[in-house]
Amino acid sequence: MRAALFRQHGGPEVMEVAELPDPVPGPGQVLVRVRAAALNHLDIWVRRGIPALKVAFPHILGGDACGVVAGLGPGATGVKEGDRVVINPGITCGRCARCLSGQDNLCPQFKMVGEHTWGAEAELVAVPAVNVALAPAGPSDAELASLPIATMTAWQMLLEKARMQRHETVLVMAAGSGVGVAAIQIAKLHGAHVIAASSSDDKLARARELGADEVVRYGEGVDLAAELKKMTGKRGVDVIIESLGGPLFPALIRSLAQGGRLVTCGNTAGHEANIDLRYVFWRQLSILGSTMAPKSALLAILRLVGEGRLKAIVDRVVPLDQVVEAHRALEGRAVFGKLVLSI
């Protein structure tokens, strides 16, 4: 099979397209012939090298994909050859208390397709049968491939972690990111008032088109906390969805209303953040971490996408051979929504 891979850690230039042996589905696994695979910031981190993660070279990235079942391993059930499916990238044991209680993304053995295993940026990928969901008929392969990681993450952040309520004010940071475009839609779908934030005026305009009620710019020379207090009549926002971390974190803490909740899922602007604890205890704030969502979330998301109530936002689709350029575009934040590889 042809696959996008890297043989050493480094910049986008280490990515290449090469031939590798076809994977063989093991017990309980299915073989998926991939039609489209979406990039995530996780791909960048794994490609650069994560200190606690040791990958065997060559390594294939990619946790998000849509394709067709091409084979079944021994004991695999639930799908048949020819079914169009969406890959759910979170691999779990299926037996522990977390898995059996529906909190499988808290499984002690939690792994990600494309991070801990060979991923889906290839013509073929083998995954557990429980990690594929039947695709709704309407959306394209690229649209479906764009959904799992970002949309499942936004879903848990808003509905499970923040427990967002109707008519609350939600600030979505990095509004043009995959998590951002999903969070705007999910928050609106559940009755929230949404403020979208970005450092790009173009992305803010597109966030309005997506349903954001208000927008705010952050960056050099902008006092984000002051702007948000002005927009909310000094009250602050109820929920913040953020994936940046780094230097903006103190301003976000100051921007929360009494009893506000900040949910973070990443650190694309830096993994260290200063927190003034006086704001936290006096305003009774909650700072919550979030990674992915239980497998069941993808089923709800695919239903909403199939009904047209939730949109998959694809910035562009590029061929597998342009994987280096795709990595450069994502790393340079020159993307609104998701960047997808056609396989």
C-alpha positions in Angstrom: 0.0 0.0 0.0 1.0 3.7 -0.4 1.2 5.6 2.8 2.3 9.0 4.1 5.0 8.4 6.7 8.1 9.6 8.4 11.3 7.8 9.3 12.7 10.4 11.8 11.3 13.2 13.8 11.5 16.7 12.4 9.7 19.4 10.4 7.2 18.9 7.5 10.0 17.9 5.2 10.5 14.5 6.9 7.1 13.4 5.6 7.1 11.2 2.5 4.8 8.9 0.5 6.2 5.4 0.2 5.1 1.8 -0.2 4.7 -0.4 2.8 3.3 -3.9 3.3 -0.5 -4.1 3.5 -1.7 -4.5 7.1 -3.5 -7.7 8.0 -6.5 -7.4 10.3 -6.0 -9.4 13.5 -8.7 -10.9 15.8 -11.6 -8.5 16.2 -10.2 -6.1 13.7 -11.4 -4.7 10.4 -9.4 -3.6 7.4 -10.5 -0.3 6.0 -9.7 0.9 2.5 -9.2 4.6 3.2 -10.8 7.2 0.9 -10.1 10.4 2.9 -8.0 11.2 6.0 -7.9 14.4 7.9 -4.9 16.1 9.5 -4.8 17.2 13.2 -2.4 19.1 15.4 -1.7 15.7 17.0 0.0 14.7 13.7 2.4 17.7 14.1 3.2 16.8 17.7 3.9 13.2 16.9 6.0 14.1 13.8 8.1 16.5 15.8 8.4 14.0 18.7 6.7 13.7 22.0 9.1 13.0 24.9 6.9 10.4 26.5 6.0 8.7 23.2 8.4 6.3 21.5 7.3 5.4 17.9 8.8 2.7 15.7 9.9 4.0 12.3 8.6 4.2 9.8 5.4 5.6 11.3 2.1 6.4 9.7 0.1 9.3 11.1 -3.7 10.0 11.0 -6.5 9.2 13.4 -9.4 10.6 11.3 -10.6 8.7 8.2 -13.5 7.6 6.1 -13.4 4.5 3.9 -14.8 1.2 3.0 -14.5 -2.1 4.9 -12.1 -4.3 2.8 -11.7 -7.3 5.1 -12.6 -8.8 8.5 -10.3 -10.3 11.0 -11.3 -13.4 13.0 -14.3 -12.7 15.2 -14.9 -9.2 13.9 -18.6 -8.4 13.8 -20.9 -5.4 13.3 -19.9 -4.5 9.8 -19.4 -6.3 6.5 -17.2 -5.9 3.5 -18.3 -2.9 1.4 -19.7 -0.9 4.3 -18.7 2.8 4.2 -17.4 3.6 7.7 -15.9 6.4 9.8 -12.9 5.6 12.0 -13.2 6.3 15.7 -9.6 6.9 16.7 -9.7 6.1 20.4 -8.6 2.6 21.2 -9.5 1.1 24.6 -9.5 -2.2 26.4 -13.3 -2.5 26.5 -13.2 -4.4 29.8 -12.2 -2.0 32.6 -14.6 -0.1 34.8 -14.2 3.1 32.8 -15.0 1.4 29.5 -18.0 -0.5 30.9 -19.4 2.7 32.5 -19.3 4.6 29.2 -16.2 6.6 30.0 -13.9 4.7 27.7 -11.7 7.7 26.9 -10.6 7.4 30.5 -9.5 3.8 30.0 -6.0 3.3 31.5 -5.0 1.6 28.3 -6.3 4.5 26.0 -4.4 4.8 22.8 -4.9 6.8 19.5 -4.9 5.5 16.0 -2.0 7.3 14.2 -0.2 8.0 17.5 0.3 4.7 19.2 -0.5 2.6 16.1 -0.1 3.0 12.4 -2.6 5.5 11.3 -5.0 6.2 8.4 -3.0 8.4 6.1 -2.6 5.3 3.9 -4.5 3.3 1.4 -5.3 0.7 4.1 -5.6 0.7 7.9 -6.5 -2.1 10.4 -8.5 -1.0 13.5 -10.7 -2.8 16.1 -14.2 -3.4 14.8 -15.6 -1.3 17.7 -13.6 1.6 16.3 -15.7 2.0 13.1 -19.1 3.5 12.8 -21.4 3.2 9.8 -21.3 6.4 7.7 -24.5 8.4 7.0 -25.3 8.5 3.3 -25.3 12.2 2.5 -21.9 13.7 3.5 -18.8 13.2 1.4 -15.8 11.1 2.4 -13.8 14.2 3.1 -16.5 15.7 5.3 -16.9 12.5 7.3 -13.1 12.1 7.7 -12.9 15.6 9.1 -15.2 14.9 12.1 -14.0 12.4 14.7 -11.1 13.9 16.7 -12.1 17.6 16.6 -15.8 17.2 16.9 -15.8 14.6 19.5 -13.4 16.7 21.5 -15.6 19.8 21.3 -18.7 17.7 22.1 -17.2 16.4 25.4 -15.8 19.8 26.3 -19.1 21.6 26.1 -21.7 19.0 27.1 -19.8 16.7 29.5 -17.0 18.8 31.0 -18.5 22.3 31.1 -22.1 21.0 31.3 -23.1 24.1 29.2 -26.7 25.3 29.7 -29.1 27.0 27.3 -28.6 30.8 27.1 -25.1 30.7 28.7 -22.4 32.7 27.0 -19.6 30.6 25.5 -16.3 31.9 24.3 -14.7 29.7 21.6 -11.0 30.4 21.3 -9.1 29.6 18.0 -12.4 29.8 16.3 -11.0 28.6 12.9 -9.5 25.4 14.3 -11.2 22.0 13.9 -12.3 22.1 17.6 -13.3 25.7 17.2 -15.6 25.3 14.2 -17.2 22.3 15.8 -17.6 24.0 19.2 -19.4 27.1 17.6 -21.9 24.8 16.0 -22.5 22.5 19.0 -22.9 25.4 21.4 -25.4 27.1 19.1 -27.3 23.8 18.6 -27.7 23.6 22.3 -29.0 27.2 22.8 -25.9 29.1 23.9 -24.8 32.7 23.0 -21.4 32.2 21.3 -18.5 34.6 21.1 -15.8 33.4 18.6 -12.2 34.5 19.1 -9.3 34.5 16.6 -6.2 36.4 15.7 -7.5 36.5 12.1 -10.2 38.9 10.8 -10.9 36.5 7.9 -11.5 33.6 10.3 -13.7 35.8 12.5 -15.9 36.7 9.5 -16.2 33.0 8.6 -17.0 32.2 12.3 -20.0 34.6 12.0 -21.2 32.8 8.9 -21.0 29.6 10.9 -23.3 31.0 13.6 -21.3 32.9 16.1 -23.3 35.7 17.7 -20.3 38.0 18.3 -16.6 37.9 17.6 -13.5 39.2 19.3 -9.9 39.5 18.0 -6.9 38.6 20.2 -3.3 39.3 19.5 -0.7 42.0 19.9 -2.1 45.2 21.4 -5.5 43.7 22.4 -6.6 43.4 26.0 -8.7 40.3 25.6 -10.1 40.3 29.1 -11.1 44.0 28.9 -12.8 43.4 25.5 -14.8 40.4 26.8 -15.9 42.3 30.0 -17.1 45.1 27.7 -19.0 42.7 25.5 -20.7 41.0 28.5 -21.5 44.1 30.5 -18.7 43.4 33.0 -20.2 40.0 33.8 -17.8 37.7 32.0 -18.4 34.5 30.1 -19.8 31.3 31.5 -17.8 28.8 29.5 -14.5 29.0 27.6 -13.4 26.4 25.1 -9.7 26.7 24.4 -6.9 24.7 22.9 -4.1 27.3 23.0 -2.7 27.5 26.5 0.3 29.7 26.9 0.3 33.5 27.3 -3.5 34.0 26.8 -4.4 31.8 29.8 -4.3 34.5 32.5 -6.6 36.8 30.4 -9.0 33.9 30.0 -9.2 33.3 33.7 -10.0 37.0 34.3 -12.7 36.8 31.6 -14.8 34.1 33.4 -18.0 35.0 35.2 -18.8 33.8 38.7 -19.0 30.0 38.6 -17.4 30.0 35.1 -15.8 27.0 33.6 -12.7 26.9 31.3 -12.1 23.7 29.4 -8.8 23.1 27.7 -7.8 20.4 25.2 -4.5 21.5 24.0 -1.4 23.8 24.1 -0.7 24.9 20.6 0.6 28.3 21.9 2.5 26.8 24.8 2.2 24.2 27.6 2.9 26.6 30.5 0.3 29.0 31.8 0.2 31.4 34.8 -2.9 31.3 36.9 -3.9 33.8 39.6 -5.5 31.6 42.1 -7.3 34.5 43.7 -9.7 34.6 40.7 -10.2 30.9 40.8 -11.3 30.5 44.4 -13.1 33.9 44.8 -15.2 33.5 41.7 -15.5 29.7 42.2 -14.1 28.9 38.8 -13.5 25.5 37.3 -10.5 24.6 35.1 -11.1 21.4 33.3 -9.0 19.2 31.0 -10.5 17.2 28.2 -9.3 14.6 25.7 -11.5 13.1 23.0 -14.9 11.7 24.1 -16.5 8.3 24.7 -17.1 6.3 21.5 -20.8 6.9 21.8 -20.3 10.6 21.0 -19.3 9.8 17.4 -22.7 8.1 16.9 -24.6 11.2 18.0 -22.4 13.4 15.9 -22.8 11.3 12.7 -26.6 11.4 13.2 -26.6 15.2 13.5 -24.4 15.5 10.4 -26.6 13.1 8.5 -29.6 15.2 9.4 -27.9 18.4 8.3 -28.0 19.9 11.8 -24.2 19.9 12.1 -21.8 20.7 9.3 -18.4 19.3 8.6 -16.1 22.3 7.8 -13.4 21.3 5.3 -11.0 24.0 4.3 -9.5 22.0 1.4 -8.9 18.5 0.1 -5.4 17.7 -1.2 -4.0 14.5 -2.7 -1.8 12.2 -0.5 1.3 13.2 -2.5 1.0 16.7 -1.1 1.3 15.7 2.5 4.4 17.9 3.1 2.5 21.0 1.9 -0.5 19.9 4.0 1.7 19.8 7.1 3.1 23.2 6.4 -0.3 24.7 5.9 -1.6 23.3 9.2 1.5 24.3 11.1 1.2 27.8 9.7 -2.5 28.0 10.8 -3.5 28.7 7.2 -6.6 26.5 7.6 -10.2 27.2 8.6 -11.8 24.0 9.8 -10.1 20.8 8.6 -7.5 19.9 6.0 -8.1 16.5 4.4 -6.0 14.2 2.3 -7.7 12.2 -0.5 -6.3 8.7 -0.6 
